[in-house]
Amino acid sequence: MKTTIYHNPACGTSRNTLAIIEASGETPHVIEYLKTPPSRERLVELISMMAITPRELLRRKGTPFEELNLDDPALSDDQLIDAMIAHPILINRPIVVTEKGARLCRPSERVLDLLANPVTTFTKEDGEVVHLKGSHP
């Protein structure tokens, strides 16, 4: 199974996650989900694979979250999924899928557990250095 990343190149966390994957020796299948949004069926599958709720996948910042009143607790999971399908920017990113599972990789180092041969140290765009658990002195 090839590693897949649902990516937004305008997002620093997404860029860092992609860079960690590539630094770990993998060439992932990159899906720019704003250009090629997942189908409703695939989005439901991803949410299930990540073992989170649709509400946990919603992105607030820089989205129509407030205008759509998506913080209303009365909204059903189906309604939240419908909103993400109608407005893909509401889907938080990056989502990474590997043979080890699927995860919303915020922060970007959450991807390390999903990789077959993760790098032990990585420097993010902002200069922050992350270490694989147990790999730093």
N, CA, C and O atoms as CSV, one atom per row, in Angstrom:
chain,resi,resn,atom,element,x,y,z
A,1,MET,N,N,0.839,-1.184,0.000
A,1,MET,CA,C,0.000,0.000,0.000
A,1,MET,C,C,0.883,1.247,0.000
A,1,MET,O,O,1.784,1.381,0.828
A,2,LYS,N,N,0.619,2.140,-0.924
A,2,LYS,CA,C,1.378,3.370,-1.021
A,2,LYS,C,C,0.843,4.398,-0.018
A,2,LYS,O,O,-0.369,4.529,0.153
A,3,THR,N,N,1.739,5.116,0.635
A,3,THR,CA,C,1.351,6.177,1.553
A,3,THR,C,C,0.618,7.259,0.777
A,3,THR,O,O,1.036,7.653,-0.313
A,4,THR,N,N,-0.486,7.737,1.356
A,4,THR,CA,C,-1.281,8.795,0.744
A,4,THR,C,C,-1.384,9.948,1.726
A,4,THR,O,O,-1.594,9.738,2.920
A,5,ILE,N,N,-1.237,11.163,1.224
A,5,ILE,CA,C,-1.429,12.355,2.042
A,5,ILE,C,C,-2.468,13.244,1.381
A,5,ILE,O,O,-2.363,13.582,0.202
A,6,TYR,N,N,-3.471,13.616,2.162
A,6,TYR,CA,C,-4.451,14.614,1.738
A,6,TYR,C,C,-3.841,15.939,2.164
A,6,TYR,O,O,-3.772,16.256,3.352
A,7,HIS,N,N,-3.401,16.707,1.175
A,7,HIS,CA,C,-2.451,17.795,1.358
A,7,HIS,C,C,-3.010,19.124,0.900
A,7,HIS,O,O,-3.788,19.198,-0.051
A,8,ASN,N,N,-2.595,20.184,1.603
A,8,ASN,CA,C,-2.846,21.547,1.163
A,8,ASN,C,C,-1.488,22.246,1.146
A,8,ASN,O,O,-0.932,22.526,2.208
A,9,PRO,N,N,-0.942,22.534,-0.043
A,9,PRO,CA,C,0.388,23.124,-0.110
A,9,PRO,C,C,0.486,24.509,0.527
A,9,PRO,O,O,1.592,24.990,0.772
A,10,ALA,N,N,-0.639,25.156,0.800
A,10,ALA,CA,C,-0.623,26.467,1.455
A,10,ALA,C,C,-0.509,26.343,2.974
A,10,ALA,O,O,-0.379,27.354,3.664
A,11,CYS,N,N,-0.555,25.128,3.499
A,11,CYS,CA,C,-0.553,24.885,4.947
A,11,CYS,C,C,0.831,24.413,5.392
A,11,CYS,O,O,1.339,23.415,4.882
A,12,GLY,N,N,1.439,25.126,6.339
A,12,GLY,CA,C,2.758,24.763,6.844
A,12,GLY,C,C,2.793,23.383,7.470
A,12,GLY,O,O,3.748,22.635,7.256
A,13,THR,N,N,1.768,23.026,8.241
A,13,THR,CA,C,1.728,21.708,8.868
A,13,THR,C,C,1.682,20.621,7.793
A,13,THR,O,O,2.339,19.587,7.912
A,14,SER,N,N,0.908,20.864,6.761
A,14,SER,CA,C,0.804,19.896,5.672
A,14,SER,C,C,2.141,19.779,4.928
A,14,SER,O,O,2.566,18.675,4.589
A,15,ARG,N,N,2.798,20.909,4.675
A,15,ARG,CA,C,4.104,20.870,3.994
A,15,ARG,C,C,5.136,20.128,4.844
A,15,ARG,O,O,5.909,19.325,4.322
A,16,ASN,N,N,5.148,20.396,6.157
A,16,ASN,CA,C,6.087,19.701,7.040
A,16,ASN,C,C,5.825,18.206,7.059
A,16,ASN,O,O,6.767,17.414,7.039
A,17,THR,N,N,4.566,17.810,7.097
A,17,THR,CA,C,4.218,16.389,7.108
A,17,THR,C,C,4.692,15.715,5.833
A,17,THR,O,O,5.278,14.633,5.881
A,18,LEU,N,N,4.444,16.342,4.701
A,18,LEU,CA,C,4.905,15.798,3.424
A,18,LEU,C,C,6.429,15.683,3.419
A,18,LEU,O,O,6.972,14.684,2.946
A,19,ALA,N,N,7.120,16.691,3.937
A,19,ALA,CA,C,8.591,16.666,3.968
A,19,ALA,C,C,9.102,15.537,4.870
A,19,ALA,O,O,10.107,14.903,4.551
A,20,ILE,N,N,8.420,15.283,5.988
A,20,ILE,CA,C,8.823,14.179,6.872
A,20,ILE,C,C,8.667,12.845,6.145
A,20,ILE,O,O,9.542,11.982,6.220
A,21,ILE,N,N,7.546,12.685,5.441
A,21,ILE,CA,C,7.307,11.447,4.685
A,21,ILE,C,C,8.425,11.250,3.662
A,21,ILE,O,O,8.996,10.164,3.558
A,22,GLU,N,N,8.732,12.306,2.911
A,22,GLU,CA,C,9.765,12.208,1.871
A,22,GLU,C,C,11.149,11.987,2.481
A,22,GLU,O,O,11.945,11.220,1.938
A,23,ALA,N,N,11.449,12.652,3.609
A,23,ALA,CA,C,12.740,12.467,4.280
A,23,ALA,C,C,12.885,11.048,4.823
A,23,ALA,O,O,13.998,10.577,5.055
A,24,SER,N,N,11.755,10.369,5.025
A,24,SER,CA,C,11.757,8.986,5.502
A,24,SER,C,C,11.890,7.989,4.354
A,24,SER,O,O,11.796,6.779,4.560
A,25,GLY,N,N,12.109,8.504,3.145
A,25,GLY,CA,C,12.373,7.640,2.001
A,25,GLY,C,C,11.147,7.202,1.227
A,25,GLY,O,O,11.231,6.309,0.384
A,26,GLU,N,N,10.016,7.815,1.501
A,26,GLU,CA,C,8.790,7.435,0.790
A,26,GLU,C,C,8.404,8.505,-0.221
A,26,GLU,O,O,8.660,9.692,-0.020
A,27,THR,N,N,7.793,8.069,-1.294
A,27,THR,CA,C,7.226,8.980,-2.285
A,27,THR,C,C,5.719,8.771,-2.234
A,27,THR,O,O,5.187,7.869,-2.881
A,28,PRO,N,N,5.035,9.608,-1.463
A,28,PRO,CA,C,3.607,9.382,-1.254
A,28,PRO,C,C,2.755,9.794,-2.454
A,28,PRO,O,O,3.173,10.565,-3.319
A,29,HIS,N,N,1.563,9.253,-2.461
A,29,HIS,CA,C,0.534,9.717,-3.386
A,29,HIS,C,C,-0.033,10.974,-2.746
A,29,HIS,O,O,-0.622,10.914,-1.667
A,30,VAL,N,N,0.143,12.115,-3.408
A,30,VAL,CA,C,-0.292,13.399,-2.859
A,30,VAL,C,C,-1.621,13.787,-3.485
A,30,VAL,O,O,-1.739,13.912,-4.704
A,31,ILE,N,N,-2.616,13.975,-2.633
A,31,ILE,CA,C,-3.924,14.425,-3.097
A,31,ILE,C,C,-4.148,15.830,-2.562
A,31,ILE,O,O,-4.330,16.028,-1.361
A,32,GLU,N,N,-4.135,16.805,-3.469
A,32,GLU,CA,C,-4.452,18.169,-3.058
A,32,GLU,C,C,-5.970,18.234,-2.938
A,32,GLU,O,O,-6.683,18.466,-3.914
A,33,TYR,N,N,-6.441,18.022,-1.712
A,33,TYR,CA,C,-7.858,17.774,-1.502
A,33,TYR,C,C,-8.747,18.981,-1.796
A,33,TYR,O,O,-9.959,18.823,-1.939
A,34,LEU,N,N,-8.176,20.178,-1.888
A,34,LEU,CA,C,-9.002,21.327,-2.282
A,34,LEU,C,C,-9.271,21.301,-3.784
A,34,LEU,O,O,-10.305,21.788,-4.242
A,35,LYS,N,N,-8.334,20.728,-4.553
A,35,LYS,CA,C,-8.512,20.580,-6.007
A,35,LYS,C,C,-9.270,19.294,-6.333
A,35,LYS,O,O,-10.078,19.260,-7.262
A,36,THR,N,N,-9.005,18.240,-5.564
A,36,THR,CA,C,-9.626,16.932,-5.783
A,36,THR,C,C,-10.181,16.437,-4.452
A,36,THR,O,O,-9.562,15.602,-3.792
A,37,PRO,N,N,-11.349,16.952,-4.055
A,37,PRO,CA,C,-11.908,16.556,-2.759
A,37,PRO,C,C,-12.293,15.078,-2.730
A,37,PRO,O,O,-12.647,14.496,-3.755
A,38,PRO,N,N,-12.218,14.479,-1.536
A,38,PRO,CA,C,-12.659,13.089,-1.438
A,38,PRO,C,C,-14.174,12.998,-1.650
A,38,PRO,O,O,-14.915,13.948,-1.397
A,39,SER,N,N,-14.602,11.842,-2.115
A,39,SER,CA,C,-16.045,11.607,-2.222
A,39,SER,C,C,-16.615,11.521,-0.807
A,39,SER,O,O,-15.871,11.372,0.162
A,40,ARG,N,N,-17.903,11.613,-0.700
A,40,ARG,CA,C,-18.538,11.482,0.620
A,40,ARG,C,C,-18.189,10.121,1.216
A,40,ARG,O,O,-17.865,10.016,2.399
A,41,GLU,N,N,-18.258,9.086,0.391
A,41,GLU,CA,C,-17.950,7.731,0.844
A,41,GLU,C,C,-16.513,7.639,1.365
A,41,GLU,O,O,-16.269,7.036,2.410
A,42,ARG,N,N,-15.562,8.238,0.637
A,42,ARG,CA,C,-14.162,8.200,1.064
A,42,ARG,C,C,-13.960,9.012,2.344
A,42,ARG,O,O,-13.201,8.597,3.220
A,43,LEU,N,N,-14.620,10.149,2.463
A,43,LEU,CA,C,-14.495,10.955,3.673
A,43,LEU,C,C,-15.008,10.191,4.889
A,43,LEU,O,O,-14.377,10.209,5.946
A,44,VAL,N,N,-16.134,9.529,4.747
A,44,VAL,CA,C,-16.679,8.706,5.832
A,44,VAL,C,C,-15.699,7.591,6.184
A,44,VAL,O,O,-15.482,7.296,7.359
A,45,GLU,N,N,-15.110,6.973,5.164
A,45,GLU,CA,C,-14.128,5.908,5.379
A,45,GLU,C,C,-12.900,6.437,6.130
A,45,GLU,O,O,-12.411,5.789,7.055
A,46,LEU,N,N,-12.403,7.615,5.732
A,46,LEU,CA,C,-11.233,8.202,6.399
A,46,LEU,C,C,-11.531,8.510,7.862
A,46,LEU,O,O,-10.705,8.241,8.734
A,47,ILE,N,N,-12.698,9.067,8.133
A,47,ILE,CA,C,-13.087,9.382,9.508
A,47,ILE,C,C,-13.126,8.106,10.337
A,47,ILE,O,O,-12.656,8.084,11.475
A,48,SER,N,N,-13.679,7.057,9.775
A,48,SER,CA,C,-13.735,5.767,10.457
A,48,SER,C,C,-12.338,5.208,10.696
A,48,SER,O,O,-12.040,4.725,11.788
A,49,MET,N,N,-11.477,5.271,9.677
A,49,MET,CA,C,-10.111,4.758,9.793
A,49,MET,C,C,-9.323,5.505,10.874
A,49,MET,O,O,-8.491,4.913,11.561
A,50,MET,N,N,-9.587,6.803,11.021
A,50,MET,CA,C,-8.874,7.609,12.013
A,50,MET,C,C,-9.479,7.472,13.412
A,50,MET,O,O,-8.900,7.932,14.397
A,51,ALA,N,N,-10.655,6.831,13.486
A,51,ALA,CA,C,-11.367,6.641,14.755
A,51,ALA,C,C,-11.629,7.977,15.449
A,51,ALA,O,O,-11.419,8.125,16.653
A,52,ILE,N,N,-12.096,8.951,14.649
A,52,ILE,CA,C,-12.486,10.244,15.189
A,52,ILE,C,C,-13.906,10.545,14.732
A,52,ILE,O,O,-14.472,9.821,13.913
A,53,THR,N,N,-14.469,11.608,15.263
A,53,THR,CA,C,-15.803,12.027,14.837
A,53,THR,C,C,-15.664,13.070,13.726
A,53,THR,O,O,-14.620,13.709,13.596
A,54,PRO,N,N,-16.712,13.237,12.932
A,54,PRO,CA,C,-16.661,14.307,11.928
A,54,PRO,C,C,-16.364,15.668,12.570
A,54,PRO,O,O,-15.639,16.476,11.989
A,55,ARG,N,N,-16.906,15.924,13.741
A,55,ARG,CA,C,-16.675,17.201,14.419
A,55,ARG,C,C,-15.181,17.398,14.710
A,55,ARG,O,O,-14.678,18.520,14.641
A,56,GLU,N,N,-14.474,16.307,15.035
A,56,GLU,CA,C,-13.044,16.395,15.326
A,56,GLU,C,C,-12.213,16.690,14.076
A,56,GLU,O,O,-11.074,17.145,14.183
A,57,LEU,N,N,-12.770,16.438,12.911
A,57,LEU,CA,C,-12.058,16.678,11.656
A,57,LEU,C,C,-12.308,18.082,11.106
A,57,LEU,O,O,-11.612,18.523,10.192
A,58,LEU,N,N,-13.286,18.775,11.653
A,58,LEU,CA,C,-13.624,20.105,11.146
A,58,LEU,C,C,-12.508,21.107,11.420
A,58,LEU,O,O,-11.960,21.162,12.521
A,59,ARG,N,N,-12.190,21.880,10.419
A,59,ARG,CA,C,-11.231,22.975,10.564
A,59,ARG,C,C,-12.028,24.262,10.747
A,59,ARG,O,O,-12.984,24.522,10.016
A,60,ARG,N,N,-11.630,25.050,11.714
A,60,ARG,CA,C,-12.320,26.307,11.994
A,60,ARG,C,C,-11.635,27.493,11.326
A,60,ARG,O,O,-12.282,28.303,10.661
A,61,LYS,N,N,-10.325,27.585,11.508
A,61,LYS,CA,C,-9.557,28.748,11.051
A,61,LYS,C,C,-9.550,28.843,9.525
A,61,LYS,O,O,-9.256,27.871,8.829
A,62,GLY,N,N,-9.884,30.043,9.018
A,62,GLY,CA,C,-9.821,30.277,7.578
A,62,GLY,C,C,-10.881,29.535,6.781
A,62,GLY,O,O,-10.695,29.256,5.596
A,63,THR,N,N,-11.995,29.217,7.432
A,63,THR,CA,C,-13.077,28.462,6.775
A,63,THR,C,C,-14.423,29.134,7.061
A,63,THR,O,O,-14.497,30.065,7.864
A,64,PRO,N,N,-15.483,28.663,6.405
A,64,PRO,CA,C,-16.826,29.191,6.700
A,64,PRO,C,C,-17.465,28.543,7.941
A,64,PRO,O,O,-18.689,28.548,8.072
A,65,PHE,N,N,-16.660,27.992,8.840
A,65,PHE,CA,C,-17.162,27.298,10.032
A,65,PHE,C,C,-18.171,28.150,10.801
A,65,PHE,O,O,-19.272,27.689,11.100
A,66,GLU,N,N,-17.800,29.390,11.121
A,66,GLU,CA,C,-18.670,30.275,11.913
A,66,GLU,C,C,-19.938,30.633,11.143
A,66,GLU,O,O,-21.042,30.550,11.682
A,67,GLU,N,N,-19.774,31.034,9.871
A,67,GLU,CA,C,-20.933,31.441,9.070
A,67,GLU,C,C,-21.956,30.310,8.935
A,67,GLU,O,O,-23.162,30.548,8.874
A,68,LEU,N,N,-21.450,29.078,8.888
A,68,LEU,CA,C,-22.332,27.917,8.745
A,68,LEU,C,C,-22.847,27.398,10.091
A,68,LEU,O,O,-23.611,26.435,10.149
A,69,ASN,N,N,-22.412,28.058,11.172
A,69,ASN,CA,C,-22.855,27.696,12.527
A,69,ASN,C,C,-22.562,26.221,12.840
A,69,ASN,O,O,-23.387,25.517,13.422
A,70,LEU,N,N,-21.372,25.780,12.442
A,70,LEU,CA,C,-21.028,24.361,12.597
A,70,LEU,C,C,-20.678,23.965,14.028
A,70,LEU,O,O,-20.465,22.788,14.315
A,71,ASP,N,N,-20.619,24.955,14.930
A,71,ASP,CA,C,-20.391,24.598,16.331
A,71,ASP,C,C,-21.696,24.250,17.044
A,71,ASP,O,O,-21.693,23.948,18.237
A,72,ASP,N,N,-22.809,24.293,16.314
A,72,ASP,CA,C,-24.110,23.929,16.878
A,72,ASP,C,C,-24.110,22.436,17.237
A,72,ASP,O,O,-24.002,21.587,16.352
A,73,PRO,N,N,-24.231,22.111,18.546
A,73,PRO,CA,C,-24.177,20.703,18.949
A,73,PRO,C,C,-25.351,19.873,18.420
A,73,PRO,O,O,-25.308,18.643,18.456
A,74,ALA,N,N,-26.385,20.538,17.935
A,74,ALA,CA,C,-27.538,19.803,17.401
A,74,ALA,C,C,-27.266,19.230,16.010
A,74,ALA,O,O,-28.018,18.377,15.540
A,75,LEU,N,N,-26.204,19.688,15.349
A,75,LEU,CA,C,-25.906,19.181,14.006
A,75,LEU,C,C,-25.449,17.728,14.088
A,75,LEU,O,O,-24.637,17.364,14.938
A,76,SER,N,N,-25.980,16.915,13.199
A,76,SER,CA,C,-25.631,15.491,13.169
A,76,SER,C,C,-24.301,15.286,12.454
A,76,SER,O,O,-23.807,16.180,11.767
A,77,ASP,N,N,-23.732,14.098,12.624
A,77,ASP,CA,C,-22.514,13.746,11.896
A,77,ASP,C,C,-22.734,13.877,10.393
A,77,ASP,O,O,-21.870,14.385,9.678
A,78,ASP,N,N,-23.898,13.416,9.910
A,78,ASP,CA,C,-24.196,13.512,8.478
A,78,ASP,C,C,-24.215,14.961,8.005
A,78,ASP,O,O,-23.736,15.266,6.912
A,79,GLN,N,N,-24.761,15.845,8.817
A,79,GLN,CA,C,-24.802,17.262,8.442
A,79,GLN,C,C,-23.384,17.855,8.404
A,79,GLN,O,O,-23.072,18.665,7.531
A,80,LEU,N,N,-22.542,17.455,9.341
A,80,LEU,CA,C,-21.170,17.955,9.355
A,80,LEU,C,C,-20.388,17.422,8.146
A,80,LEU,O,O,-19.609,18.150,7.531
A,81,ILE,N,N,-20.602,16.158,7.820
A,81,ILE,CA,C,-19.953,15.575,6.634
A,81,ILE,C,C,-20.443,16.281,5.378
A,81,ILE,O,O,-19.647,16.583,4.489
A,82,ASP,N,N,-21.735,16.545,5.296
A,82,ASP,CA,C,-22.287,17.277,4.147
A,82,ASP,C,C,-21.612,18.637,3.997
A,82,ASP,O,O,-21.309,19.063,2.883
A,83,ALA,N,N,-21.376,19.323,5.123
A,83,ALA,CA,C,-20.721,20.638,5.085
A,83,ALA,C,C,-19.296,20.505,4.562
A,83,ALA,O,O,-18.844,21.343,3.783
A,84,MET,N,N,-18.577,19.452,4.985
A,84,MET,CA,C,-17.201,19.252,4.508
A,84,MET,C,C,-17.170,18.915,3.022
A,84,MET,O,O,-16.250,19.321,2.312
A,85,ILE,N,N,-18.154,18.187,2.555
A,85,ILE,CA,C,-18.228,17.859,1.125
A,85,ILE,C,C,-18.527,19.126,0.325
A,85,ILE,O,O,-17.946,19.343,-0.739
A,86,ALA,N,N,-19.432,19.959,0.836
A,86,ALA,CA,C,-19.793,21.203,0.145
A,86,ALA,C,C,-18.656,22.222,0.197
A,86,ALA,O,O,-18.490,23.011,-0.734
A,87,HIS,N,N,-17.875,22.211,1.275
A,87,HIS,CA,C,-16.786,23.173,1.488
A,87,HIS,C,C,-15.541,22.402,1.950
A,87,HIS,O,O,-15.279,22.336,3.150
A,88,PRO,N,N,-14.769,21.820,1.022
A,88,PRO,CA,C,-13.614,20.989,1.411
A,88,PRO,C,C,-12.602,21.696,2.315
A,88,PRO,O,O,-11.853,21.028,3.028
A,89,ILE,N,N,-12.562,23.031,2.301
A,89,ILE,CA,C,-11.642,23.757,3.174
A,89,ILE,C,C,-11.945,23.463,4.651
A,89,ILE,O,O,-11.101,23.697,5.516
A,90,LEU,N,N,-13.141,22.954,4.934
A,90,LEU,CA,C,-13.517,22.591,6.306
A,90,LEU,C,C,-12.844,21.300,6.780
A,90,LEU,O,O,-12.840,21.005,7.975
A,91,ILE,N,N,-12.279,20.537,5.850
A,91,ILE,CA,C,-11.607,19.285,6.223
A,91,ILE,C,C,-10.222,19.640,6.748
A,91,ILE,O,O,-9.401,20.201,6.022
A,92,ASN,N,N,-9.970,19.315,8.000
A,92,ASN,CA,C,-8.664,19.606,8.568
A,92,ASN,C,C,-7.615,18.743,7.884
A,92,ASN,O,O,-7.924,17.666,7.374
A,93,ARG,N,N,-6.393,19.211,7.876
A,93,ARG,CA,C,-5.319,18.542,7.154
A,93,ARG,C,C,-4.036,18.643,7.940
A,93,ARG,O,O,-3.914,19.439,8.871
A,94,PRO,N,N,-3.091,17.830,7.553
A,94,PRO,CA,C,-3.092,16.780,6.539
A,94,PRO,C,C,-3.574,15.452,7.111
A,94,PRO,O,O,-3.350,15.143,8.281
A,95,ILE,N,N,-4.225,14.693,6.280
A,95,ILE,CA,C,-4.613,13.323,6.630
A,95,ILE,C,C,-3.628,12.414,5.895
A,95,ILE,O,O,-3.419,12.552,4.690
A,96,VAL,N,N,-3.030,11.487,6.639
A,96,VAL,CA,C,-2.081,10.544,6.041
A,96,VAL,C,C,-2.610,9.134,6.251
A,96,VAL,O,O,-3.060,8.776,7.340
A,97,VAL,N,N,-2.546,8.339,5.180
A,97,VAL,CA,C,-2.971,6.944,5.221
A,97,VAL,C,C,-1.786,6.079,4.790
A,97,VAL,O,O,-1.202,6.283,3.725
A,98,THR,N,N,-1.443,5.101,5.646
A,98,THR,CA,C,-0.395,4.134,5.312
A,98,THR,C,C,-0.929,2.752,5.685
A,98,THR,O,O,-2.056,2.617,6.160
A,99,GLU,N,N,-0.102,1.727,5.464
A,99,GLU,CA,C,-0.521,0.383,5.857
A,99,GLU,C,C,-0.663,0.269,7.375
A,99,GLU,O,O,-1.285,-0.672,7.868
A,100,LYS,N,N,-0.090,1.224,8.122
A,100,LYS,CA,C,-0.195,1.212,9.590
A,100,LYS,C,C,-1.447,1.923,10.098
A,100,LYS,O,O,-1.739,1.883,11.293
A,101,GLY,N,N,-2.193,2.574,9.196
A,101,GLY,CA,C,-3.412,3.250,9.622
A,101,GLY,C,C,-3.555,4.615,8.993
A,101,GLY,O,O,-2.873,4.950,8.025
A,102,ALA,N,N,-4.463,5.404,9.567
A,102,ALA,CA,C,-4.745,6.748,9.071
A,102,ALA,C,C,-4.777,7.696,10.256
A,102,ALA,O,O,-5.166,7.324,11.363
A,103,ARG,N,N,-4.360,8.935,9.998
A,103,ARG,CA,C,-4.292,9.886,11.100
A,103,ARG,C,C,-4.331,11.308,10.558
A,103,ARG,O,O,-3.799,11.597,9.486
A,104,LEU,N,N,-4.971,12.188,11.320
A,104,LEU,CA,C,-4.860,13.620,11.101
A,104,LEU,C,C,-3.531,14.019,11.738
A,104,LEU,O,O,-3.364,13.892,12.951
A,105,CYS,N,N,-2.605,14.490,10.946
A,105,CYS,CA,C,-1.235,14.729,11.426
A,105,CYS,C,C,-1.031,16.190,11.823
A,105,CYS,O,O,-0.314,16.944,11.165
A,106,ARG,N,N,-1.677,16.555,12.905
A,106,ARG,CA,C,-1.516,17.856,13.544
A,106,ARG,C,C,-1.150,17.591,14.977
A,106,ARG,O,O,-2.008,17.136,15.734
A,107,PRO,N,N,0.068,17.844,15.401
A,107,PRO,CA,C,1.181,18.405,14.652
A,107,PRO,C,C,1.784,17.396,13.668
A,107,PRO,O,O,1.488,16.202,13.714
A,108,SER,N,N,2.621,17.904,12.795
A,108,SER,CA,C,3.141,17.092,11.690
A,108,SER,C,C,3.902,15.852,12.146
A,108,SER,O,O,3.923,14.853,11.427
A,109,GLU,N,N,4.528,15.889,13.321
A,109,GLU,CA,C,5.292,14.716,13.767
A,109,GLU,C,C,4.403,13.524,14.110
A,109,GLU,O,O,4.914,12.428,14.341
A,110,ARG,N,N,3.101,13.711,14.148
A,110,ARG,CA,C,2.196,12.573,14.357
A,110,ARG,C,C,2.303,11.556,13.218
A,110,ARG,O,O,1.868,10.413,13.361
A,111,VAL,N,N,2.882,11.973,12.087
A,111,VAL,CA,C,3.040,11.056,10.956
A,111,VAL,C,C,4.114,10.003,11.224
A,111,VAL,O,O,4.086,8.935,10.612
A,112,LEU,N,N,5.051,10.276,12.116
A,112,LEU,CA,C,6.182,9.373,12.332
A,112,LEU,C,C,5.746,7.950,12.666
A,112,LEU,O,O,6.350,6.994,12.179
A,113,ASP,N,N,4.708,7.791,13.486
A,113,ASP,CA,C,4.231,6.459,13.870
A,113,ASP,C,C,3.608,5.686,12.711
A,113,ASP,O,O,3.449,4.468,12.791
A,114,LEU,N,N,3.256,6.388,11.638
A,114,LEU,CA,C,2.609,5.740,10.497
A,114,LEU,C,C,3.601,5.243,9.442
A,114,LEU,O,O,3.223,4.508,8.530
A,115,LEU,N,N,4.865,5.644,9.568
A,115,LEU,CA,C,5.847,5.364,8.525
A,115,LEU,C,C,6.647,4.101,8.808
A,115,LEU,O,O,6.930,3.781,9.963
A,116,ALA,N,N,7.009,3.389,7.749
A,116,ALA,CA,C,7.769,2.146,7.883
A,116,ALA,C,C,9.176,2.409,8.413
A,116,ALA,O,O,9.654,1.681,9.284
A,117,ASN,N,N,9.840,3.434,7.902
A,117,ASN,CA,C,11.217,3.763,8.294
A,117,ASN,C,C,11.337,5.261,8.553
A,117,ASN,O,O,11.984,5.975,7.787
A,118,PRO,N,N,10.710,5.742,9.635
A,118,PRO,CA,C,10.690,7.190,9.868
A,118,PRO,C,C,12.072,7.755,10.174
A,118,PRO,O,O,12.915,7.091,10.777
A,119,VAL,N,N,12.285,8.997,9.742
A,119,VAL,CA,C,13.512,9.698,10.104
A,119,VAL,C,C,13.542,9.819,11.623
A,119,VAL,O,O,12.492,9.831,12.266
A,120,THR,N,N,14.736,9.909,12.197
A,120,THR,CA,C,14.831,10.027,13.652
A,120,THR,C,C,14.804,11.478,14.097
A,120,THR,O,O,14.417,11.776,15.227
A,121,THR,N,N,15.216,12.384,13.212
A,121,THR,CA,C,15.211,13.811,13.520
A,121,THR,C,C,14.769,14.568,12.280
A,121,THR,O,O,15.134,14.217,11.158
A,122,PHE,N,N,13.977,15.613,12.498
A,122,PHE,CA,C,13.493,16.419,11.380
A,122,PHE,C,C,13.384,17.863,11.835
A,122,PHE,O,O,12.940,18.136,12.951
A,123,THR,N,N,13.788,18.789,10.972
A,123,THR,CA,C,13.671,20.218,11.279
A,123,THR,C,C,12.528,20.795,10.450
A,123,THR,O,O,12.546,20.755,9.220
A,124,LYS,N,N,11.540,21.330,11.153
A,124,LYS,CA,C,10.379,21.924,10.486
A,124,LYS,C,C,10.750,23.257,9.839
A,124,LYS,O,O,11.824,23.806,10.087
A,125,GLU,N,N,9.843,23.767,9.007
A,125,GLU,CA,C,10.053,25.042,8.317
A,125,GLU,C,C,10.396,26.169,9.286
A,125,GLU,O,O,11.195,27.046,8.959
A,126,ASP,N,N,9.799,26.151,10.476
A,126,ASP,CA,C,10.013,27.237,11.437
A,126,ASP,C,C,11.274,27.040,12.279
A,126,ASP,O,O,11.563,27.843,13.166
A,127,GLY,N,N,12.020,25.974,12.002
A,127,GLY,CA,C,13.256,25.716,12.726
A,127,GLY,C,C,13.109,24.766,13.908
A,127,GLY,O,O,14.109,24.343,14.489
A,128,GLU,N,N,11.865,24.423,14.274
A,128,GLU,CA,C,11.655,23.484,15.374
A,128,GLU,C,C,12.184,22.103,14.968
A,128,GLU,O,O,11.916,21.623,13.867
A,129,VAL,N,N,12.937,21.477,15.876
A,129,VAL,CA,C,13.485,20.161,15.603
A,129,VAL,C,C,12.616,19.140,16.336
A,129,VAL,O,O,12.350,19.277,17.530
A,130,VAL,N,N,12.178,18.109,15.600
A,130,VAL,CA,C,11.403,17.036,16.211
A,130,VAL,C,C,12.218,15.744,16.158
A,130,VAL,O,O,12.992,15.514,15.229
A,131,HIS,N,N,12.027,14.921,17.165
A,131,HIS,CA,C,12.751,13.655,17.268
A,131,HIS,C,C,11.746,12.519,17.368
A,131,HIS,O,O,10.704,12.652,18.010
A,132,LEU,N,N,12.063,11.418,16.738
A,132,LEU,CA,C,11.285,10.198,16.912
A,132,LEU,C,C,11.468,9.777,18.355
A,132,LEU,O,O,12.578,9.842,18.884
A,133,LYS,N,N,10.391,9.342,19.001
A,133,LYS,CA,C,10.471,8.925,20.404
A,133,LYS,C,C,11.628,7.967,20.606
A,133,LYS,O,O,11.777,6.987,19.877
A,134,GLY,N,N,12.449,8.264,21.612
A,134,GLY,CA,C,13.560,7.391,21.944
A,134,GLY,C,C,14.796,7.588,21.076
A,134,GLY,O,O,15.781,6.873,21.254
A,135,SER,N,N,14.772,8.545,20.135
A,135,SER,CA,C,15.919,8.674,19.235
A,135,SER,C,C,16.863,9.806,19.620
A,135,SER,O,O,17.972,9.882,19.091
A,136,HIS,N,N,16.453,10.685,20.528
A,136,HIS,CA,C,17.347,11.778,20.897
A,136,HIS,C,C,18.061,11.461,22.208
A,136,HIS,O,O,17.585,10.666,23.018
A,137,PRO,N,N,19.210,12.100,22.394
A,137,PRO,CA,C,20.038,11.768,23.564
A,137,PRO,C,C,19.366,12.073,24.884
A,137,PRO,O,O,19.950,11.841,25.942
